[in-house]
């Protein structure tokens, strides 16, 4: 059943594509590409937040579409075309929906929670004092041997 639905959708898409102007198809493709870039940036900035990833895809496509139409409006033989802008934005929306459908949100949520938990882990000094108190009292920090660690500890900074 799924292959039949897929083939039907492809046939409808190809028939629909033939009815579009080539320019609109290129605007849609540009919206896809810049929507993908915007989604990638937004996903990294927001640590995988679904809303901001989608907003980045739509925002990236919208920015590029507005810029392209602003350039076109200054040309005599060309001009501002709302249909071109709509095609570009729809390209970004398509990418945003596709990313949302194929992203494992449970895995991203667990990854975010693990990152937050790691950030909350703090080093406890044996005396219960923090480094500010030690510095103000002119005391040195405890050595590795007093903490029960080897003097030849590798920190993994290589």
Buried (B, 14 or more C-beta within 10 A) or exposed (E): EEEEEEEEEEEEEEEEEEEBEEEBEBBBEBBBBBBBBBBBBBBEEBEBBBEBBBBBBBBBBBBBBEEBBEEBEEEEEEEEBEEBBBBBBBBBBBBBEBBBEEBEEEEBEEEBEEEEEEEEEEEEEEEEBEEEEBEEEEEEEBEEEEEEEEEEEEEEEE
